[in-house]
Amino acid sequence: MHEGLAEADVVVAGGGPAGVGAALAAARAGARVVCCERYGFLGGNFTAAAVGTICGLYRRREDGGFDHVVGGVAREVADRLAEAGAGFGPVPFKETAVFVYTPWAAKRLFDRLLGAQDRLELLLHAPVADAIVRDGRIEALVVATKRGLRAVTGKVFVDCTGDADLAFFAGAPTEVGPPGERQHASMQFLMEQVDSDAAIAATARLGEIVAAHGAHLSRDGGPSSRPCGRASSWER
Ligand SMILES: Cc1cc2nc3c(=O)[nH]c(=O)nc-3n(C[C@H](O)[C@H](O)[C@H](O)COP(=O)(O)OP(=O)(O)OC[C@H]3O[C@@H](n4cnc5c(N)ncnc54)[C@H](O)[C@@H]3O)c2cc1C
């Protein structure tokens, strides 16, 4: 067994949207919680990939309006971002609607939400590198730290790595979908201080312009605007 780093009732691997929800819900229910995140900030793809919209919060009514159909931490995050002027919704999209938000505001919000929990210990820069399994149960996960491998023991473990890392390390069967059926490896990007009208008009030719430079876009979601606290910001 490796030297102990932390111990809790609930150990959450990964601090993306799922990990934030699991860690917060467990701490609020009275459990002692440790959340291990490999990066130096929370949010996973919600912040790191600048995703920028929350899908799945709403259902379209017959009269064309929208109802919230997801509550809990997801609703709380959307409401807190809206209160801070860092998000708005519902914004109609295909058959339903999305909530648009500012990724860097979400990073700060997640820090505040988890930081407010006395029973929750957050370990950043803490990649989970292995699991210690005894009699078919996870006893500890192993975190790679600057001082070497350390154990985080717990009663319950929640795999929120997005890649089933903990399940894999624990020996559970995992599978990867075939190429073409996975999430596009796309990345949103942000531009500031642009001439909005000219930029929106030019986006129709973006693929052509990129092709002229010998590259291509694997996915073209179109432009959208979002609150950012500064003028003239557009996201694609
Ligand atoms: C380009 C792109 C666009 C998207 N667009 C949208 C959208 O518009 N709207 C929408 O609702 N959804 C969108 N999604 C999907 C959305 O981002 C995911 O559904 C969501 O992020 C999943 O959350 P998660 O917490 O399960 O996983 P992730 O967001 O992947 O979070 C996993 C977390 O675990 C950490 N982690 C991973 N491995 C380890 C490890 N071994 N040890 C410690 N930590 C680890 C990661 O650093 C990360 O913080 C998009 C995704 C991408 C990539």
The ligand as an SDF file (V2000), in Angstrom:
LIG
                    3D

 53 58  0  0  0  0  0  0  0  0999 V2000
  -15.8470   19.9950  -28.1530 C   0  0  0  0  0  0  0  0  0  0  0  0
  -16.9900   19.5930  -27.2530 C   0  0  0  0  0  0  0  0  0  0  0  0
  -18.1960   20.2580  -27.3660 C   0  0  0  0  0  0  0  0  0  0  0  0
  -19.2540   19.9150  -26.5330 C   0  0  0  0  0  0  0  0  0  0  0  0
  -20.3870   20.6510  -26.6190 N   0  0  0  0  0  0  0  0  0  0  0  0
  -21.3350   20.5190  -25.6590 C   0  0  0  0  0  0  0  0  0  0  0  0
  -22.4040   21.4410  -25.5810 C   0  0  0  0  0  0  0  0  0  0  0  0
  -22.4960   22.3760  -26.3720 O   0  0  0  0  0  0  0  0  0  0  0  0
  -23.3180   21.2720  -24.5990 N   0  0  0  0  0  0  0  0  0  0  0  0
  -23.2380   20.2280  -23.7020 C   0  0  0  0  0  0  0  0  0  0  0  0
  -24.0900   20.1490  -22.8140 O   0  0  0  0  0  0  0  0  0  0  0  0
  -22.2330   19.3410  -23.7670 N   0  0  0  0  0  0  0  0  0  0  0  0
  -21.2740   19.4660  -24.7050 C   0  0  0  0  0  0  0  0  0  0  0  0
  -20.2180   18.5970  -24.7500 N   0  0  0  0  0  0  0  0  0  0  0  0
  -20.2390   17.4500  -23.8450 C   0  0  0  0  0  0  0  0  0  0  0  0
  -19.8310   17.8380  -22.4270 C   0  0  0  0  0  0  0  0  0  0  0  0
  -18.6310   18.5690  -22.4660 O   0  0  0  0  0  0  0  0  0  0  0  0
  -19.6830   16.5580  -21.6250 C   0  0  0  0  0  0  0  0  0  0  0  0
  -20.9210   15.8570  -21.6310 O   0  0  0  0  0  0  0  0  0  0  0  0
  -19.3120   16.8340  -20.1830 C   0  0  0  0  0  0  0  0  0  0  0  0
  -18.1510   17.6220  -20.0910 O   0  0  0  0  0  0  0  0  0  0  0  0
  -19.1090   15.4980  -19.4940 C   0  0  0  0  0  0  0  0  0  0  0  0
  -18.7890   15.7380  -18.1430 O   0  0  0  0  0  0  0  0  0  0  0  0
  -17.9600   14.7180  -17.2960 P   0  0  0  0  0  0  0  0  0  0  0  0
  -17.7370   15.3480  -15.9560 O   0  0  0  0  0  0  0  0  0  0  0  0
  -18.6130   13.3860  -17.3750 O   0  0  0  0  0  0  0  0  0  0  0  0
  -16.5830   14.5190  -18.0930 O   0  0  0  0  0  0  0  0  0  0  0  0
  -15.4370   15.5770  -18.4470 P   0  0  0  0  0  0  0  0  0  0  0  0
  -15.9850   16.9180  -18.7560 O   0  0  0  0  0  0  0  0  0  0  0  0
  -14.5890   14.9030  -19.4640 O   0  0  0  0  0  0  0  0  0  0  0  0
  -14.6300   15.7000  -17.0880 O   0  0  0  0  0  0  0  0  0  0  0  0
  -13.7770   14.6880  -16.6460 C   0  0  0  0  0  0  0  0  0  0  0  0
  -12.8560   15.2840  -15.6080 C   0  0  0  0  0  0  0  0  0  0  0  0
  -12.0470   14.2550  -15.0650 O   0  0  0  0  0  0  0  0  0  0  0  0
  -10.6740   14.6330  -15.1160 C   0  0  0  0  0  0  0  0  0  0  0  0
   -9.9000   13.4080  -15.2660 N   0  0  0  0  0  0  0  0  0  0  0  0
   -9.8470   12.5850  -16.3440 C   0  0  0  0  0  0  0  0  0  0  0  0
   -9.0430   11.5370  -16.0860 N   0  0  0  0  0  0  0  0  0  0  0  0
   -8.5810   11.7060  -14.8180 C   0  0  0  0  0  0  0  0  0  0  0  0
   -7.7120   10.9590  -13.9730 C   0  0  0  0  0  0  0  0  0  0  0  0
   -7.1630    9.7990  -14.3830 N   0  0  0  0  0  0  0  0  0  0  0  0
   -7.4490   11.4520  -12.7310 N   0  0  0  0  0  0  0  0  0  0  0  0
   -8.0090   12.6210  -12.2890 C   0  0  0  0  0  0  0  0  0  0  0  0
   -8.8250   13.3630  -13.0540 N   0  0  0  0  0  0  0  0  0  0  0  0
   -9.1280   12.9130  -14.3010 C   0  0  0  0  0  0  0  0  0  0  0  0
  -10.5750   15.5690  -16.3140 C   0  0  0  0  0  0  0  0  0  0  0  0
   -9.4450   16.4280  -16.2120 O   0  0  0  0  0  0  0  0  0  0  0  0
  -11.9100   16.3350  -16.2050 C   0  0  0  0  0  0  0  0  0  0  0  0
  -11.8220   17.4350  -15.3260 O   0  0  0  0  0  0  0  0  0  0  0  0
  -19.1420   18.8770  -25.5880 C   0  0  0  0  0  0  0  0  0  0  0  0
  -17.9270   18.2020  -25.4720 C   0  0  0  0  0  0  0  0  0  0  0  0
  -16.8540   18.5630  -26.2890 C   0  0  0  0  0  0  0  0  0  0  0  0
  -15.5410   17.8240  -26.1220 C   0  0  0  0  0  0  0  0  0  0  0  0
  1  2  1  0
  2  3  1  0
  2 52  2  0
  3  4  2  0
  4  5  1  0
  4 50  1  0
  5  6  2  0
  6  7  1  0
  6 13  1  0
  7  8  2  0
  7  9  1  0
  9 10  1  0
 10 11  2  0
 10 12  1  0
 12 13  2  0
 13 14  1  0
 14 15  1  0
 14 50  1  0
 15 16  1  0
 16 17  1  0
 16 18  1  0
 18 19  1  0
 18 20  1  0
 20 21  1  0
 20 22  1  0
 22 23  1  0
 23 24  1  0
 24 25  2  0
 24 26  1  0
 24 27  1  0
 27 28  1  0
 28 29  2  0
 28 30  1  0
 28 31  1  0
 31 32  1  0
 32 33  1  0
 33 34  1  0
 33 48  1  0
 34 35  1  0
 35 36  1  0
 35 46  1  0
 36 37  1  0
 36 45  1  0
 37 38  2  0
 38 39  1  0
 39 40  1  0
 39 45  2  0
 40 41  1  0
 40 42  2  0
 42 43  1  0
 43 44  2  0
 44 45  1  0
 46 47  1  0
 46 48  1  0
 48 49  1  0
 50 51  2  0
 51 52  1  0
 52 53  1  0
M  END
$$$$
